[in-house]
Amino acid sequence: MSEENERWVFRAGEQADLDRRAEEAGTPRDVLMESAGRHAAKWLVERTRPHRAVVLAGPGGNGGDALVVARRLYEAGVDVSTYLVPPVERLSPATRRMLDRLLDAGAELSEMDQLPYALEDADCAIDGLFGSGLSRPLEAEFLDAVVRLNEADVPTVSLDLPSGLSSDAGALLGTAIHAHVTLAMAFLKPAHLLYPAAELCGNVAVVGVDYPEALLAAASPWARVCEEAGIRARLPGRRPDGHKGTFGRVLVVAGSEGMTGAAMLCCRAALRAGAGLVTLAAPGSLNPIFETTLPETITIPLPEAVDFHEPKLADAMSRADVLAIGPGVSRAPAMLDRMHAFLERFDGPVVIDADGLHALRVHEDLYERLASRAILTPHPGEFAALTGEVPEAIDVHRRDAAMRFAEERECVLLLKGRPTTIGLPNGSVYLNPTGNDGLGTGGTGDVLCGLIAGFAAGGASLSNAAIAGAYVHGLAAEIFAREHAARSLTASDLIDALPIALREVEECD
């Protein structure tokens, strides 16, 4: 279906086009529908083991899938009550054929006035009213069915997408199913990942559809989502005979008066990522603070006028595998000039965050100098400053914005938010599935910057470092929330959870 350990994201029109091309290649729509329902029913039987199920089927393809599910559950011995929300004469031809197969198997349709009573006795409800093709708010009998299902005290499983959502956007059309689980058909959809729609999807699992392999091999997804096993493969390798010189050297340029914490968090995260040596270059007046709070970090106190020929700094610059620059540096003109000088002189990979991004805005000539060797990590406000766009508009179209910027500037662009979106210079886009609201606190971006730099220094490619960094960063927040309130998360808590997150990824089968 997609590259190993990756999930693909398709928009509604793209999957509809794949359906059409499958038919043209000799795979009838009925075969696709039958396979989708079969895989969904198998998931339900194996994962939820229902005894009494209610199935709601709509008029189109999603309803056809639901009718296949109803038949398969019925044949598996489940007590199934099946409801057609529109009259039979409004069913699409393929969905009508699925209804005939259900009736031929011996099952019966239930009357809609019995739905409230059936929901009271059910241990599972399957929502198959509308899938990815919906483009307007629900009305009439469909709206009534959704309201009844939402009010019922029964776990709801939506097929492909909770009815009432638009597949391709995070914005809500109106009233929609609040699903406990959503079974995406073959591919994830944007609404499974974009907020606030993603909140209504519950836990999302992908079930198969038997598309011809040749069509899948030629397909190009709208975006990609890495699974945990895929993240493990993106982490830098660790030789048993490795040492601090082989596990990567990170040079961090960070911190200013009042913002020493940003530098500390960045350095600590780079070390937690496995970097062999981390060196912090920061204003000399702050060096006593860093000497006492960062025992594992080498410090270089910088004078007001930086001398790049000074032996200690020159040696750090020449030996560093990665430069991480920007956390807590401030936007004072002198500091912006200092960051410009570092970026001009350093020839290796760079991770640019926070105030370092402002230096790019002031010195746009740096983009050409940094082409193919930079990871930029802005939040929407910082990205808006770089592009001249409005932050709210960026959030709505974050995938397109990240893709366009990464291609034009020949960089890896990690746009923070939910979901964090990573654009690559080749036009590929990854959506990160991990994280929670606990990350909305000061300092977590500094942790992410250091984490990515540590992975890159260890030998990960820029794209792998960004994708793995975002995933592990979000997973650490989830790990904290397993035992504590997510709202209580601090950036230091996040660093403490990184070893557990990395162990989970490394041990993933």
Number of C-alpha atoms within 10 A of each C-alpha: 18 16 11 10 14 17 22 22 27 23 21 18 13 15 19 14 11 18 19 14 16 21 17 11 12 9 16 15 17 18 15 20 25 21 21 28 29 23 22 28 23 17 16 18 15 9 9 13 15 19 15 19 26 26 28 26 29 28 23 20 25 27 31 29 32 35 32 26 30 31 26 23 26 20 15 12 11 17 17 27 23 26 25 22 21 14 9 13 9 13 21 16 15 20 27 19 15 25 26 13 15 22 14 11 13 10 19 15 14 16 12 15 9 11 19 14 10 19 23 11 14 20 18 22 27 25 29 30 31 27 26 27 19 17 12 12 16 20 13 7 12 18 18 14 22 23 15 14 25 17 13 16 14 18 20 25 28 30 29 31 36 35 31 27 31 28 27 22 21 21 16 18 16 13 17 23 25 24 26 18 21 25 27 25 26 23 23 27 26 24 26 29 24 24 18 15 26 24 16 22 27 19 14 20 17 18 23 18 21 16 20 17 11 10 15 14 11 8 16 15 19 18 24 23 20 22 18 23 17 21 23 22 15 21 23 22 14 13 9 6 6 11 13 12 11 16 22 26 27 31 29 31 28 31 25 22 13 11 14 20 22 24 28 26 26 35 34 24 28 31 23 21 26 20 29 20 24 29 21 27 21 23 21 15 13 16 18 11 11 22 14 8 12 16 10 13 18 16 22 21 18 20 11 12 8 14 11 15 9 10 10 12 20 12 12 19 21 12 15 21 25 29 28 29 30 29 31 25 27 20 18 11 11 12 19 22 15 18 26 18 13 17 21 13 13 16 17 16 22 26 25 27 28 24 23 28 25 22 24 19 17 14 14 12 12 15 16 10 14 20 17 17 17 24 30 23 28 24 18 20 15 20 26 16 15 18 13 9 14 13 17 12 12 19 21 15 13 25 24 16 20 25 24 18 20 25 17 13 16 22 23 31 29 29 25 22 17 20 23 24 29 29 31 25 21 13 16 18 26 27 28 25 20 19 24 18 16 20 23 16 13 11 21 24 24 27 28 28 31 33 33 33 39 37 31 31 32 25 21 20 17 24 23 21 26 31 27 28 28 27 25 29 27 26 25 25 27 23 18 22 18 9 8 11 10 19 13 13 21 19 24 16 14 27 26 16 20 24 16 16 22 22 11 18 22 15 10 13 9
